[in-house]
């Protein structure tokens, strides 16, 4: 695994959601990539994400998240407060909820951490702005 991804996945295990901030222009890359998508700068530093964002749309995966989740999942599409677009599992949402969710968008969301396997954690989206709920596992 690339060192940058190892740091990121290890931080998720520890309950922290990190992005990489470009030292040249200040853009935050999340999930982290070594080259800034805005200015192509390569000098970055780790920053903890605010966890707050706004969801504008939802999608559906009937296949779940192979190989971790076989059940269908609803995906939220959000703009995080740091500026990037992000999509992830929308926890607690079901396919039958999608129409009502779309009627209510834009909706506030927070980043959470979802345990996928014994050693695998992924970011997820949760409805609402309660950062205490969203920052833990």
Protein Blocks (a to p, Z undefined) as FASTA:
>chain_A
ZZklmmmmmmmmnopacddddfklopacddddfbdfklopabdcddddehiacdfbdcdd
fklpafkbmbdcdddddddfkopacddddehiafklmmmmmmmpccddddddddfbfklc
cddddedjbfklmmmZZ
